[in-house]
């Protein structure tokens, strides 16, 4: 809903299909390969080597049943990472090429990161904390989306030359802001399962704190993004405010179990400001076309949230969630935890950036990654899927 609302009506079916296939294709790939790489027996701290095809899911044992339940929880994280990329590559990507990408990120790129941080890998051993996936889930999707957008290039008409060799960014408005808003509201609600559910235990009472910090960060970020946009654009922009809420949710996802409600508000306020500035930077400075702001929301704010663990963590909150006695820089913990968090964030950026760039480049050179000019102008719904999202209301334009 968010992606479809923030893009043009002629591409809404394509957005739906990409999200549907991210979860469908991703579920099979994660069952067959990804889960084993992510949570299998550790090899050199880099990847897992057992548990493929959910082979550990024996229903006759309590541990086997746990493996089955844990897979079901984890596959949704894998699909979330995959589908973030859809927004950054919206309105110009070949559907067939996108399907190949979906398999690769769910089977390999995402699970390797997950093993490093959640599966007993080298970052886990260093003590990195990413409670519900600011880096594991969101930065992986954001950085893969960045590489996809770079390899694809911008949509037709997005950047205009002004005869001085300088490009001017042209806004291409989404077709349905209420639909995007509904998507954000559903995501906000779903995030309580995303974050609080990451305790993987309904009897872990830290779910109360996690739900509170999650909500407060989102609320503060929406407010901060609204006022930042109001100051910069002279209007309280709805799309920026909605993305602000998502930015706050992404940023609090790593530290939600280890920070106070007050710290969560500060994290949200900073994320709300950061996302507006990041959207402008990628669009107007780097001229990277991201139709929905996915790179800024998930990549940038995911990295920011990961660093916030090293700044705002407090032992009493971390201990209540079973994470040990850890404190961030602002609460007497020194620089070590912040350094580990930074190392993890940068390492994941490097892994995802390199692998995703290679993958998208190969797809571009072989089967093709971008639709033709004619297909892009007419819309991917008709050209790729043979139907309209809003039958009888389609209007063809040159943009």
Secondary structure as GFF3:
##gff-version 3
##sequence-region A 1 399
A	DSSP	alpha_helix	2	6	.	.	.	ID=ss1
A	DSSP	three_ten_helix	9	11	.	.	.	ID=ss2
A	DSSP	alpha_helix	12	29	.	.	.	ID=ss3
A	DSSP	pi_helix	30	34	.	.	.	ID=ss4
A	DSSP	alpha_helix	35	39	.	.	.	ID=ss5
A	DSSP	beta_strand	42	43	.	.	.	ID=ss6
A	DSSP	beta_strand	47	48	.	.	.	ID=ss7
A	DSSP	three_ten_helix	52	54	.	.	.	ID=ss8
A	DSSP	alpha_helix	62	88	.	.	.	ID=ss9
A	DSSP	alpha_helix	95	104	.	.	.	ID=ss10
A	DSSP	pi_helix	105	109	.	.	.	ID=ss11
A	DSSP	alpha_helix	110	117	.	.	.	ID=ss12
A	DSSP	alpha_helix	122	126	.	.	.	ID=ss13
A	DSSP	pi_helix	134	139	.	.	.	ID=ss14
A	DSSP	alpha_helix	140	152	.	.	.	ID=ss15
A	DSSP	beta_strand	159	161	.	.	.	ID=ss16
A	DSSP	beta_strand	167	169	.	.	.	ID=ss17
A	DSSP	alpha_helix	177	196	.	.	.	ID=ss18
A	DSSP	three_ten_helix	197	199	.	.	.	ID=ss19
A	DSSP	alpha_helix	207	233	.	.	.	ID=ss20
A	DSSP	alpha_helix	238	255	.	.	.	ID=ss21
A	DSSP	alpha_helix	261	280	.	.	.	ID=ss22
A	DSSP	pi_helix	281	285	.	.	.	ID=ss23
A	DSSP	alpha_helix	294	294	.	.	.	ID=ss24
A	DSSP	pi_helix	295	300	.	.	.	ID=ss25
A	DSSP	alpha_helix	301	312	.	.	.	ID=ss26
A	DSSP	alpha_helix	315	320	.	.	.	ID=ss27
A	DSSP	three_ten_helix	329	331	.	.	.	ID=ss28
A	DSSP	alpha_helix	336	365	.	.	.	ID=ss29
A	DSSP	alpha_helix	373	378	.	.	.	ID=ss30
A	DSSP	alpha_helix	380	385	.	.	.	ID=ss31
###
